[in-house]
Amino acid sequence: MPELLGTVGPLLIMFVLFYFLLIRPQQKRQKAVQTMQSDLKKGDKIVTIGGLHGFVDSIDDNKVVIKCGDGSRLTYDRSAIREVTEKGTGL
């Protein structure tokens, strides 16, 4: 029995460390991004994963129309939104 614990113990400890140091934080970040993308509202100031800054003009199930500074409107997938920098009024 002690030989088995000496062999399996370090592997078990490594798995627990990997879970708490790598897997769990990644799951938390992924959940936070999904929550942010699902809570998008018209008027939110956003940044896409490509670095485009703009305002949410309209929202569909999977697509977001972004109004840029020069007045142009671009359609992106909802998953392309990296962050909301300023919450809009929701109008």
Number of C-alpha atoms within 10 A of each C-alpha: 5 8 8 8 11 10 10 11 13 11 12 12 11 10 12 13 12 12 13 11 11 11 12 12 12 13 11 11 11 12 12 12 16 13 11 14 17 13 10 22 20 18 19 21 21 21 19 18 11 9 11 14 19 24 25 24 19 16 17 9 8 10 14 24 20 27 19 16 10 7 9 10 17 14 14 15 14 19 15 15 21 17 16 21 13 12 14 16 9 10 8
